[in-house]
Amino acid sequence: MIHVFNCAKETCSLPGKACVECGKVCASMNCDPCMQCCSACGNAFSNFFDKPLSTYVVLKVLLGGMMLYSCIAASGNPLISKCVMGEGSPVDLQTWLQAQMAFAAVHLLFAPYFQYKVWKTVVQKMRENPDLLKDSTISSSVIYDSFREVFLYDLGILFYAVVLVASFVWSFKGSEWVNSGSSPQYCDPDGQSTQASYYGRCFFWLAVFYNFCYYYCGCCASSVQLRQPAEELGYAAPGLEMMQ
């Protein structure tokens, strides 16, 4: 599994590497503003993908964007006003879609939050024991221990677990209500209602798969090679003197 995660990470970091190379080309042309802009963009990409859970954040953001698009597209169709949801539905289709959009927003916010908390824990361990950083590399054991600590003890993770289950149930039941509604023409115009339900369930399975792999398979938490340790960890100098 570690090779799958590393492959995804390297693929997603390609735009950052392209920006860095563009910066070098601009430097050779003595175009300092373009060089600085490209280098800054490339370093931002590289620093982001140096951190653990970067591919998880990217997947969540892409999935959240598609879910929001489907919800907005469906809710903007005037035909849904004539939809009568299936038996047992406590809400109309418009309300169900609005709830889906709220769930999508929570999913989008959580992924960067999770990464931030894990990275903050990693940095704290580095501050407590600078010897853990060897040759600008943070070992996989530090990443794995930090992930487990956040996963087990952070209250934000507990809150999201509740939201995740609620989102899955809401998406699953919504699919049933839409499919048993008065007419696909009114309840599922252009198939966007079904898509919104599908994306909502994908969030659940993505979180289960990714976190299961990280939690029970320590090899999935690969070591992190820092390109700019002083900047990424908040050190005053590569010599591991901490910022006051």
Secondary structure, DSSP 8 states (H G I E B T S, - for coil): -HHHHHHHHHHHTHHHHHHHHHHHHHHHTT-HHHHHHHHHHHHHHHHHHHSTTHHHHHHHHHHHHHHHHHHHHHHT-GGGGG----TT-SS-HHHHHHHHHHHHHHHHHHHHHHHHHHHHHHHHHHHH-GGGEETTEE-HHHHHHHHHHHHHH-HHHHHHHHHHHHHHHHHHHHHHHHHTSS-HHHHSGGGHHHHHHHHHHHHHHHHHHHHHHHHH-GGGS--EE-S-HHHHHTEEETTTEE--
